[in-house]
Amino acid sequence: MKNQDRLLSGRCGRKYYPDKSGAAPLDTRQSCLFLALGSLFIVLCSGFPSLPASAQTGYEHRDGYTAQIVRVPVSHADSATGYLLIPDSAVQAPAVLVLHDHGAHFTIGKEKMVCPIRPAEADSAVHAATQQDARRWVNKYYDDIFVGDSLAKAGYVVLAIDAVYWGERQQTPTRSDSTAVNPKTYQPTYYRHHLRQYGEAWFETILRDDKACVDYLRALPCVDSARIAAFGFSMGAFRAWQLAACDTRVKVCVAANWMTTRADHLGTALVPHESNPSAYSMYRPDCSEDYPETAAHIAPRPFLLLYGEQDPLFTPDSVQSAIRTIIAQYTDSLPNAQGLFRAQSMPYKHFFSRKHWRELRRFLQEHL
């Protein structure tokens, strides 16, 4: 990861100095040449070791920013494919971790947030299918906006990864799977049959990965580690406020269209039911806190909650009840703080509109 960070520093306008003896600084081309020669020497001397988890495999220059594929270490034994976007002018820039939704649509993950990047070894037909899948999804739920790309154009470093069981981390049904006929319920079924037998909850794995993304962003030379935000829509919103509540390194949180009470979400049994399989990715079997009580731990950091007035997934009463709980916690934490928590209704169903985008950008400009 260190080698990649040094290479990334070239995109961030940073230079590395060989020592403090007064020698001339290395420019980016010289640094990259020395790093390449050094890497070749290491490879020749070590019997061709595997590439580090963060090794770059795809790269594109877009409108005012670069987009590249990276591998983000999420545990001692696992890594996740990610899309990293770096504005051309980024020097100690703010960063936003963008967190994709659920939607019972598992073939793409990070591509719901960032326009797909073509891997160097990708098959043209496969990449075209991914592009079509992503654009169809973004058109349906995001008002034809790739939020990650829009943030990069606005000057933010952006990172998006596949949550476990989405995109490149999905589990492909086999012919012997009795659930293979229903792709919308296959991933939750796989979770129940596999993750739980190892003592893990799906939610905990996703949260671990999202916290590892904060580690990754903070290590980039082009990122101001004191200015990292989390944003998500739908399940991504749930991920955003859960992450911010558990990790104070996330300085700003923007969550769109996911807030309710635990009872309203899971029912009186407080466990996911077969009729609501998506809840398994957000189920915390060991947590007695209500959702808004957890979200309130973000206080006194800035938190914007956007919700749909006509959203059929979250009843108005449950949303308002959750908002009152969060407001009470913010008032207790910092009585004179105005605007650090803001809940704003939107005249839509379960949808991220251009009006949502403008509110997201305005809040980030104000607080990040």
PADREN-42152 format. One record per residue (C-alpha): residue in one letter; x, y, z; residue number from 1. Coordinates in Angstrom, 1 decimal, padded with zeros to 4 digits. Each point is the difference from the previous one (the first is absolute). Layout:
<atoms>
+------+--------+--------+--------+-----+
! code !     xx !     yy !     zz ! pos !
+------+--------+--------+--------+-----+
!    A !      X !      Y !      Z ! NUM !
...
+------+--------+--------+--------+-----+
</atoms>
This chain:
<atoms>
+------+--------+--------+--------+-----+
! code !     xx !     yy !     zz ! pos !
+------+--------+--------+--------+-----+
!    M !  000.0 !  000.0 !  000.0 !   1 !
!    K !  002.9 !  002.4 !  000.7 !   2 !
!    N !  001.2 ! -000.3 ! -003.6 !   3 !
!    Q ! -003.5 !  000.8 ! -001.3 !   4 !
!    D ! -000.3 !  002.9 !  002.4 !   5 !
!    R !  003.2 !  001.5 ! -001.4 !   6 !
!    L ! -001.3 ! -000.4 ! -003.5 !   7 !
!    L ! -003.2 !  001.6 !  000.9 !   8 !
!    S !  001.8 !  002.9 !  001.5 !   9 !
!    G !  001.0 !  000.9 ! -003.6 !  10 !
!    R ! -003.6 !  000.5 ! -000.8 !  11 !
!    C ! -000.4 !  002.1 !  003.2 !  12 !
!    G !  002.6 !  002.6 ! -000.8 !  13 !
!    R !  002.4 ! -001.2 !  002.8 !  14 !
!    K !  003.8 ! -000.6 ! -000.4 !  15 !
!    Y !  002.3 ! -002.2 !  002.0 !  16 !
!    Y !  003.4 !  001.2 !  001.2 !  17 !
!    P !  002.9 ! -002.4 !  000.2 !  18 !
!    D !  001.5 !  001.5 !  003.2 !  19 !
!    K !  000.6 !  003.2 !  001.8 !  20 !
!    S !  003.5 !  000.7 ! -001.4 !  21 !
!    G ! -001.2 !  002.7 ! -002.4 !  22 !
!    A ! -000.1 ! -002.2 ! -003.0 !  23 !
!    A ! -002.5 !  000.8 ! -002.7 !  24 !
!    P ! -003.5 ! -001.5 !  000.5 !  25 !
!    L ! -001.0 ! -002.9 ! -002.2 !  26 !
!    D ! -002.7 !  000.9 ! -002.4 !  27 !
!    T ! -002.9 ! -002.4 ! -000.6 !  28 !
!    R !  001.5 ! -001.7 ! -003.1 !  29 !
!    Q !  003.3 ! -000.7 !  001.7 !  30 !
!    S ! -001.8 ! -001.4 !  003.1 !  31 !
!    C ! -002.1 ! -002.3 ! -002.1 !  32 !
!    L !  003.0 ! -001.2 ! -002.0 !  33 !
!    F !  002.0 ! -000.8 !  003.2 !  34 !
!    L ! -003.0 ! -001.7 !  001.5 !  35 !
!    A ! -000.5 ! -002.1 ! -003.2 !  36 !
!    L !  003.7 ! -001.0 !  000.0 !  37 !
!    G ! -000.2 ! -000.8 !  003.7 !  38 !
!    S ! -003.1 ! -002.1 ! -000.4 !  39 !
!    L !  001.6 ! -001.9 ! -002.9 !  40 !
!    F !  003.0 ! -000.8 !  002.1 !  41 !
!    I ! -002.2 ! -001.2 !  002.9 !  42 !
!    V ! -001.9 ! -002.3 ! -002.4 !  43 !
!    L !  003.1 ! -001.5 ! -001.5 !  44 !
!    C !  001.5 ! -000.6 !  003.4 !  45 !
!    S ! -003.1 ! -001.5 !  001.6 !  46 !
!    G ! -001.3 ! -002.5 ! -002.5 !  47 !
!    F ! -002.8 !  002.1 ! -001.4 !  48 !
!    P ! -002.2 !  000.6 !  003.1 !  49 !
!    S ! -003.7 !  000.8 ! -000.3 !  50 !
!    L ! -000.9 !  003.6 ! -000.4 !  51 !
!    P ! -001.0 !  002.0 !  003.1 !  52 !
!    A ! -003.7 !  000.2 !  000.8 !  53 !
!    S ! -000.1 !  003.6 ! -001.1 !  54 !
!    A !  001.7 ! -000.5 ! -003.4 !  55 !
!    Q ! -001.5 !  002.0 ! -002.8 !  56 !
!    T ! -001.6 ! -002.0 ! -002.9 !  57 !
!    G ! -002.0 !  002.5 ! -001.9 !  58 !
!    Y !  000.4 !  003.8 ! -000.7 !  59 !
!    E ! -002.0 !  002.7 ! -001.9 !  60 !
!    H !  000.3 !  003.7 ! -000.2 !  61 !
!    R ! -003.5 !  001.6 !  000.0 !  62 !
!    D ! -001.3 !  003.6 !  000.1 !  63 !
!    G !  002.3 !  001.6 !  002.5 !  64 !
!    Y !  000.9 ! -003.1 !  002.0 !  65 !
!    T !  001.5 ! -003.5 ! -000.2 !  66 !
!    A ! -001.9 ! -003.2 !  000.6 !  67 !
!    Q !  001.8 ! -003.2 !  000.9 !  68 !
!    I ! -000.6 ! -003.4 !  001.3 !  69 !
!    V !  001.6 ! -000.9 !  003.3 !  70 !
!    R !  000.0 ! -002.8 !  002.5 !  71 !
!    V ! -000.9 !  001.1 !  003.5 !  72 !
!    P !  001.2 ! -002.3 !  002.9 !  73 !
!    V ! -003.0 ! -000.6 !  002.2 !  74 !
!    S !  001.5 ! -002.7 !  002.3 !  75 !
!    H !  003.2 ! -002.0 !  000.4 !  76 !
!    A ! -001.3 ! -002.5 ! -002.6 !  77 !
!    D ! -002.3 !  001.9 ! -002.3 !  78 !
!    S ! -000.2 !  003.0 ! -002.2 !  79 !
!    A ! -002.7 !  001.8 ! -002.0 !  80 !
!    T !  000.0 !  001.4 ! -003.5 !  81 !
!    G ! -000.5 !  003.8 !  000.1 !  82 !
!    Y ! -000.3 !  003.0 ! -002.2 !  83 !
!    L !  002.2 !  002.9 !  001.0 !  84 !
!    L ! -000.6 !  003.4 ! -001.6 !  85 !
!    I !  002.6 !  002.8 !  000.4 !  86 !
!    P ! -000.6 !  003.6 ! -001.2 !  87 !
!    D !  002.9 !  001.3 ! -002.1 !  88 !
!    S !  000.6 !  002.9 !  002.4 !  89 !
!    A ! -000.3 ! -002.0 !  003.2 !  90 !
!    V !  002.5 !  001.0 !  002.7 !  91 !
!    Q ! -001.0 ! -001.0 !  003.5 !  92 !
!    A ! -003.5 ! -000.1 ! -001.3 !  93 !
!    P ! -003.2 ! -001.1 !  001.9 !  94 !
!    A ! -001.2 ! -003.5 ! -000.7 !  95 !
!    V ! -003.3 ! -001.7 ! -000.2 !  96 !
!    L ! -000.7 ! -003.7 !  000.5 !  97 !
!    V ! -003.0 ! -000.8 ! -002.2 !  98 !
!    L ! -002.0 ! -003.0 !  001.1 !  99 !
!    H ! -002.3 ! -001.9 ! -002.4 ! 100 !
!    D ! -003.6 ! -001.1 !  000.6 ! 101 !
!    H ! -001.5 ! -003.5 !  000.2 ! 102 !
!    G ! -003.0 ! -000.1 ! -002.3 ! 103 !
!    A !  000.1 ! -003.8 ! -000.1 ! 104 !
!    H !  002.3 !  000.6 ! -003.0 ! 105 !
!    F !  003.3 ! -001.7 !  000.5 ! 106 !
!    T !  001.7 !  000.0 ! -003.4 ! 107 !
!    I !  001.5 !  003.5 !  000.6 ! 108 !
!    G !  001.0 !  001.8 !  003.2 ! 109 !
!    K !  002.5 !  002.8 ! -000.3 ! 110 !
!    E ! -001.3 !  000.5 ! -003.6 ! 111 !
!    K ! -003.2 !  001.4 !  001.5 ! 112 !
!    M !  002.2 !  003.0 !  001.3 ! 113 !
!    V !  002.7 !  000.3 ! -002.6 ! 114 !
!    C ! -000.1 ! -000.4 ! -003.8 ! 115 !
!    P !  001.7 ! -003.4 ! -000.7 ! 116 !
!    I !  003.7 !  000.0 ! -000.6 ! 117 !
!    R !  001.2 ! -002.5 ! -002.5 ! 118 !
!    P !  002.7 ! -002.4 !  001.4 ! 119 !
!    A !  003.0 ! -000.4 ! -002.2 ! 120 !
!    E ! -000.8 ! -003.7 ! -000.6 ! 121 !
!    A ! -003.8 !  000.4 ! -000.3 ! 122 !
!    D ! -002.0 ! -001.7 ! -002.8 ! 123 !
!    S ! -001.7 !  002.7 ! -002.1 ! 124 !
!    A ! -003.4 ! -001.7 !  000.2 ! 125 !
!    V !  000.2 ! -000.4 !  003.8 ! 126 !
!    H !  001.0 !  003.6 !  000.5 ! 127 !
!    A ! -002.8 !  001.2 ! -002.3 ! 128 !
!    A ! -002.5 ! -002.1 !  001.9 ! 129 !
!    T !  001.2 !  001.5 !  003.3 ! 130 !
!    Q ! -000.3 !  003.5 ! -001.5 ! 131 !
!    Q ! -003.5 ! -000.6 ! -001.1 ! 132 !
!    D ! -001.0 ! -001.5 !  003.4 ! 133 !
!    A !  001.4 !  003.0 !  001.9 ! 134 !
!    R ! -001.5 !  002.6 ! -002.3 ! 135 !
!    R ! -003.4 ! -001.7 !  000.3 ! 136 !
!    W !  000.2 !  000.0 !  003.8 ! 137 !
!    V !  001.2 !  003.5 !  000.3 ! 138 !
!    N ! -002.7 !  001.2 ! -002.4 ! 139 !
!    K ! -002.7 ! -001.8 !  002.1 ! 140 !
!    Y !  001.1 !  001.0 !  003.5 ! 141 !
!    Y !  002.6 !  002.9 ! -000.2 ! 142 !
!    D ! -001.6 !  002.4 ! -002.6 ! 143 !
!    D !  002.7 ! -001.1 ! -002.5 ! 144 !
!    I !  002.8 !  001.3 !  002.3 ! 145 !
!    F !  003.1 ! -002.0 !  000.9 ! 146 !
!    V !  000.4 !  001.6 !  003.4 ! 147 !
!    G !  003.7 ! -000.9 !  000.3 ! 148 !
!    D !  001.0 !  001.5 ! -003.3 ! 149 !
!    S ! -002.0 !  003.2 !  000.7 ! 150 !
!    L !  001.9 !  000.3 !  003.4 ! 151 !
!    A !  003.3 ! -000.5 ! -001.7 ! 152 !
!    K ! -000.8 !  002.8 ! -002.5 ! 153 !
!    A ! -000.8 !  002.2 !  003.0 ! 154 !
!    G !  003.5 ! -000.6 !  001.5 ! 155 !
!    Y ! -000.5 ! -002.9 !  002.3 ! 156 !
!    V !  002.1 ! -003.1 !  000.1 ! 157 !
!    V ! -002.5 ! -002.9 ! -000.2 ! 158 !
!    L !  000.2 ! -003.7 !  000.9 ! 159 !
!    A ! -002.6 ! -002.7 ! -000.6 ! 160 !
!    I !  000.3 ! -003.7 !  000.6 ! 161 !
!    D ! -002.3 ! -003.0 ! -000.5 ! 162 !
!    A ! -001.6 ! -001.0 !  003.3 ! 163 !
!    V !  000.3 ! -003.8 !  000.6 ! 164 !
!    Y ! -002.3 ! -001.9 ! -002.3 ! 165 !
!    W ! -000.4 !  002.8 ! -002.6 ! 166 !
!    G !  001.9 !  000.6 ! -003.2 ! 167 !
!    E !  003.2 ! -001.9 ! -000.2 ! 168 !
!    R ! -000.7 ! -001.4 !  003.5 ! 169 !
!    Q ! -003.4 ! -001.6 ! -000.7 ! 170 !
!    Q ! -000.6 ! -003.7 !  000.3 ! 171 !
!    T ! -001.1 ! -001.6 ! -003.3 ! 172 !
!    P ! -002.8 ! -002.5 !  000.4 ! 173 !
!    T !  000.8 ! -003.6 ! -001.2 ! 174 !
!    R ! -002.5 ! -002.4 ! -001.6 ! 175 !
!    S ! -000.2 ! -001.9 !  003.3 ! 176 !
!    D ! -001.2 !  003.1 !  001.9 ! 177 !
!    S ! -003.6 ! -000.2 !  000.8 ! 178 !
!    T ! -000.1 !  003.8 !  000.2 ! 179 !
!    A !  001.6 !  000.6 ! -003.4 ! 180 !
!    V ! -003.4 !  000.6 ! -001.6 ! 181 !
!    N ! -000.4 !  003.2 !  002.1 ! 182 !
!    P !  003.1 !  002.2 ! -000.3 ! 183 !
!    K ! -001.6 !  002.6 !  002.3 ! 184 !
!    T !  000.1 ! -002.3 !  003.0 ! 185 !
!    Y !  003.1 ! -002.0 ! -000.9 ! 186 !
!    Q !  002.5 !  002.3 !  001.8 ! 187 !
!    P ! -002.0 !  000.2 !  003.2 ! 188 !
!    T ! -000.4 ! -003.8 !  000.0 ! 189 !
!    Y !  003.8 ! -000.4 ! -000.6 ! 190 !
!    Y !  000.6 !  002.3 !  002.9 ! 191 !
!    R ! -002.2 ! -002.0 !  002.4 ! 192 !
!    H !  001.5 ! -003.3 ! -001.1 ! 193 !
!    H !  003.7 !  001.1 ! -000.1 ! 194 !
!    L !  001.0 !  003.1 !  001.8 ! 195 !
!    R ! -002.0 ! -000.8 !  003.2 ! 196 !
!    Q !  001.6 ! -003.4 !  000.3 ! 197 !
!    Y !  003.4 !  001.8 !  000.4 ! 198 !
!    G ! -001.5 !  002.2 !  002.7 ! 199 !
!    E ! -000.2 !  003.2 ! -002.1 ! 200 !
!    A ! -002.9 !  002.2 ! -000.8 ! 201 !
!    W ! -000.3 !  001.4 ! -003.5 ! 202 !
!    F ! -000.3 !  003.5 !  001.4 ! 203 !
!    E !  003.2 ! -000.3 !  002.0 ! 204 !
!    T !  002.0 ! -001.1 ! -003.1 ! 205 !
!    I ! -001.3 !  002.9 ! -002.0 ! 206 !
!    L !  000.8 !  002.5 !  002.9 ! 207 !
!    R !  003.5 ! -001.5 !  000.3 ! 208 !
!    D !  000.6 !  000.5 ! -003.7 ! 209 !
!    D ! -001.3 !  003.6 !  000.1 ! 210 !
!    K !  002.3 !  000.8 !  003.0 ! 211 !
!    A !  002.9 ! -001.4 ! -002.0 ! 212 !
!    C ! -000.9 !  002.4 ! -002.8 ! 213 !
!    V !  000.5 !  002.9 !  002.4 ! 214 !
!    D !  003.5 ! -001.4 !  000.8 ! 215 !
!    Y !  000.7 ! -000.1 ! -003.7 ! 216 !
!    L ! -001.1 !  003.6 ! -000.7 ! 217 !
!    R !  002.0 !  001.3 !  003.0 ! 218 !
!    A !  003.1 ! -001.6 ! -001.3 ! 219 !
!    L ! -000.1 !  001.8 ! -003.4 ! 220 !
!    P !  002.3 !  003.0 ! -000.2 ! 221 !
!    C ! -002.5 !  001.9 ! -002.0 ! 222 !
!    V ! -002.7 ! -000.2 !  002.7 ! 223 !
!    D ! -000.4 !  002.3 !  003.0 ! 224 !
!    S ! -000.5 ! -002.7 !  002.6 ! 225 !
!    A ! -002.0 !  002.4 !  002.2 ! 226 !
!    R ! -002.6 !  000.5 ! -002.7 ! 227 !
!    I ! -001.6 ! -003.3 ! -000.9 ! 228 !
!    A ! -003.7 ! -000.4 ! -000.5 ! 229 !
!    A ! -002.4 ! -002.9 ! -000.6 ! 230 !
!    F ! -003.0 !  000.1 ! -002.3 ! 231 !
!    G ! -002.5 ! -002.6 ! -001.0 ! 232 !
!    F ! -003.5 ! -000.6 ! -001.4 ! 233 !
!    S ! -002.4 ! -002.6 !  001.3 ! 234 !
!    M !  002.1 ! -002.8 !  001.5 ! 235 !
!    G !  003.0 !  002.2 ! -000.7 ! 236 !
!    A ! -001.6 !  002.6 !  002.3 ! 237 !
!    F ! -000.3 ! -002.6 !  002.7 ! 238 !
!    R !  003.7 ! -000.9 ! -000.6 ! 239 !
!    A !  000.9 !  003.7 !  000.1 ! 240 !
!    W ! -001.6 !  000.9 !  003.4 ! 241 !
!    Q !  001.1 ! -003.3 !  001.5 ! 242 !
!    L !  003.6 !  000.6 ! -001.0 ! 243 !
!    A !  000.0 !  003.6 !  001.2 ! 244 !
!    A ! -001.6 ! -001.1 !  003.3 ! 245 !
!    C !  002.8 ! -002.6 !  000.5 ! 246 !
!    D !  002.9 !  001.9 ! -001.4 ! 247 !
!    T !  000.7 !  003.6 !  001.1 ! 248 !
!    R !  002.5 !  000.4 ! -002.9 ! 249 !
!    V ! -003.0 !  000.5 ! -002.2 ! 250 !
!    K ! -000.5 !  003.7 !  000.5 ! 251 !
!    V ! -003.2 !  000.5 ! -002.1 ! 252 !
!    C ! -002.9 ! -002.4 ! -000.7 ! 253 !
!    V ! -002.7 !  000.4 ! -002.7 ! 254 !
!    A ! -002.6 ! -002.7 ! -000.1 ! 255 !
!    A ! -002.9 ! -000.1 ! -002.5 ! 256 !
!    N ! -003.1 ! -002.1 !  000.3 ! 257 !
!    W !  000.8 ! -002.4 !  002.9 ! 258 !
!    M ! -001.2 !  000.9 !  003.4 ! 259 !
!    T ! -002.7 ! -001.7 !  002.1 ! 260 !
!    T ! -000.5 ! -001.8 !  003.3 ! 261 !
!    R !  001.2 ! -003.5 !  000.5 ! 262 !
!    A ! -003.5 ! -001.3 !  000.7 ! 263 !
!    D ! -001.4 !  001.6 ! -003.1 ! 264 !
!    H !  002.8 ! -001.5 ! -002.1 ! 265 !
!    L !  000.1 ! -003.5 !  001.4 ! 266 !
!    G ! -003.5 ! -000.4 !  001.5 ! 267 !
!    T ! -000.9 ! -001.0 !  003.5 ! 268 !
!    A !  002.3 ! -003.0 !  000.0 ! 269 !
!    L !  003.0 !  002.3 ! -000.6 ! 270 !
!    V !  001.6 ! -002.6 ! -002.3 ! 271 !
!    P ! -000.1 !  000.0 ! -003.8 ! 272 !
!    H ! -002.8 ! -001.9 ! -001.5 ! 273 !
!    E !  000.0 ! -002.0 ! -003.3 ! 274 !
!    S ! -002.2 !  002.6 ! -001.5 ! 275 !
!    N !  002.7 !  002.7 !  000.6 ! 276 !
!    P !  003.2 ! -001.7 ! -001.0 ! 277 !
!    S !  001.9 !  003.3 ! -000.6 ! 278 !
!    A ! -000.2 !  000.6 !  003.8 ! 279 !
!    Y !  002.6 ! -002.7 !  000.6 ! 280 !
!    S !  002.7 !  002.3 ! -001.4 ! 281 !
!    M ! -000.9 !  002.5 !  002.7 ! 282 !
!    Y ! -000.9 ! -002.3 !  002.9 ! 283 !
!    R !  002.0 !  000.4 !  003.2 ! 284 !
!    P ! -000.9 ! -003.0 !  002.2 ! 285 !
!    D !  002.2 !  001.2 !  002.9 ! 286 !
!    C ! -001.3 !  003.6 !  000.1 ! 287 !
!    S ! -002.8 !  001.1 !  002.2 ! 288 !
!    E !  000.2 !  003.7 ! -001.1 ! 289 !
!    D ! -002.7 !  001.4 ! -002.3 ! 290 !
!    Y !  001.3 !  001.3 ! -003.4 ! 291 !
!    P ! -000.4 !  003.7 !  000.9 ! 292 !
!    E !  001.8 ! -000.6 !  003.3 ! 293 !
!    T !  003.0 ! -001.4 ! -001.9 ! 294 !
!    A ! -000.2 !  002.8 ! -002.6 ! 295 !
!    A !  000.0 !  002.6 !  002.9 ! 296 !
!    H !  003.5 ! -001.1 !  000.9 ! 297 !
!    I !  001.2 !  002.1 ! -003.0 ! 298 !
!    A ! -000.7 !  003.1 !  002.2 ! 299 !
!    P !  001.5 !  002.6 !  000.1 ! 300 !
!    R !  001.4 ! -000.6 ! -003.5 ! 301 !
!    P ! -002.0 !  001.4 ! -003.0 ! 302 !
!    F ! -002.7 ! -002.4 ! -001.2 ! 303 !
!    L ! -002.5 !  000.5 ! -002.9 ! 304 !
!    L ! -003.0 ! -002.3 ! -000.2 ! 305 !
!    L ! -002.0 !  000.1 ! -003.2 ! 306 !
!    Y ! -003.3 ! -001.9 ! -000.2 ! 307 !
!    G ! -002.8 ! -000.4 ! -002.5 ! 308 !
!    E ! -003.5 !  001.3 !  000.9 ! 309 !
!    Q ! -001.5 ! -002.8 ! -002.1 ! 310 !
!    D !  002.6 ! -002.7 !  000.7 ! 311 !
!    P ! -002.0 ! -003.3 !  000.3 ! 312 !
!    L !  002.8 ! -001.7 !  001.9 ! 313 !
!    F !  000.0 !  002.3 !  003.0 ! 314 !
!    T ! -003.2 !  001.2 !  001.6 ! 315 !
!    P ! -000.2 !  003.7 !  000.8 ! 316 !
!    D ! -000.8 ! -000.7 !  003.6 ! 317 !
!    S !  003.1 ! -002.2 !  000.5 ! 318 !
!    V !  002.3 !  002.5 ! -001.8 ! 319 !
!    Q ! -001.3 !  002.9 !  002.1 ! 320 !
!    S !  000.4 ! -002.1 !  003.2 ! 321 !
!    A !  003.6 ! -000.8 ! -001.0 ! 322 !
!    I !  000.7 !  003.7 ! -000.7 ! 323 !
!    R ! -001.2 !  001.1 !  003.4 ! 324 !
!    T !  002.3 ! -002.5 !  001.7 ! 325 !
!    I !  003.0 !  001.3 ! -002.0 ! 326 !
!    I ! -000.8 !  003.6 !  000.6 ! 327 !
!    A ! -000.3 ! -000.6 !  003.8 ! 328 !
!    Q !  003.5 ! -001.5 !  000.0 ! 329 !
!    Y !  001.5 !  002.8 ! -002.1 ! 330 !
!    T ! -001.6 !  002.6 !  002.4 ! 331 !
!    D !  001.5 ! -001.8 !  003.0 ! 332 !
!    S !  003.4 ! -000.2 ! -001.6 ! 333 !
!    L !  000.2 !  003.6 ! -001.2 ! 334 !
!    P ! -003.0 !  002.2 !  001.0 ! 335 !
!    N !  001.1 !  003.0 ! -002.0 ! 336 !
!    A !  000.9 ! -001.8 ! -003.2 ! 337 !
!    Q ! -002.2 !  000.9 ! -002.9 ! 338 !
!    G !  000.0 ! -002.0 ! -003.2 ! 339 !
!    L !  002.3 ! -002.8 !  001.1 ! 340 !
!    F ! -002.9 ! -002.4 ! -000.3 ! 341 !
!    R ! -002.4 !  000.8 ! -002.7 ! 342 !
!    A ! -003.0 ! -002.2 ! -001.2 ! 343 !
!    Q ! -001.5 !  001.1 ! -003.3 ! 344 !
!    S ! -003.0 ! -001.5 ! -001.7 ! 345 !
!    M !  000.0 ! -000.5 ! -003.8 ! 346 !
!    P ! -003.2 ! -000.2 ! -002.2 ! 347 !
!    Y !  000.9 ! -003.4 ! -001.3 ! 348 !
!    K ! -000.3 ! -003.8 !  000.6 ! 349 !
!    H !  003.1 ! -002.1 !  000.4 ! 350 !
!    F !  002.1 !  002.0 ! -002.3 ! 351 !
!    F !  003.2 !  002.1 ! -000.1 ! 352 !
!    S ! -000.8 !  003.1 ! -002.0 ! 353 !
!    R !  002.0 !  003.0 ! -001.3 ! 354 !
!    K ! -001.5 !  001.9 !  002.9 ! 355 !
!    H !  001.6 ! -002.6 !  002.3 ! 356 !
!    W !  003.3 !  000.6 ! -001.8 ! 357 !
!    R ! -000.1 !  003.7 !  000.5 ! 358 !
!    E ! -000.7 ! -000.4 !  003.7 ! 359 !
!    L !  002.8 ! -002.5 !  000.4 ! 360 !
!    R !  002.5 !  002.3 ! -001.7 ! 361 !
!    R ! -001.2 !  003.0 !  002.0 ! 362 !
!    F !  000.4 ! -001.8 !  003.3 ! 363 !
!    L !  003.5 ! -001.3 ! -000.9 ! 364 !
!    Q !  001.1 !  003.5 ! -001.1 ! 365 !
!    E ! -001.2 !  001.4 !  003.3 ! 366 !
!    H !  001.4 ! -002.6 !  002.4 ! 367 !
!    L !  002.9 ! -001.8 ! -001.7 ! 368 !
+------+--------+--------+--------+-----+
</atoms>
